[in-house]
Amino acid sequence: MVEVDIEQLASDNVTQSLLGRILDYGEIYIRCIEAQDIYLPAIRKPYEFRNALEQQKRLYREHYMKV
C-alpha cells in the first residue's frame, strides 16, 4: 500500500482500451513528486475517480495554499 500526501500528486493519466470504454473501466497512472508513482490497474469509472482526485487537489490548494 502506498500513501502519498495530496500536495505530492503531480499529474494523472487514464488509459482505456476499446472494451474498457464500453464497460467503463481503465487504468490510472499518477505521477508523484518526491514519492513513488502510483498505478491503479483496471478500476471502474476511471474518469470519475480522476475528476474526484482533481477536485480534492483543487480544494487543498484553495484552502492551504492561499497567497
Buried (B, 14 or more C-beta within 10 A) or exposed (E): EEEBEEEEBEEBEBEBEEEBEEEEBBBBBBEBEEBEBBEBEEBEEBEEBBEEBEEEBEEBEEEEEEE
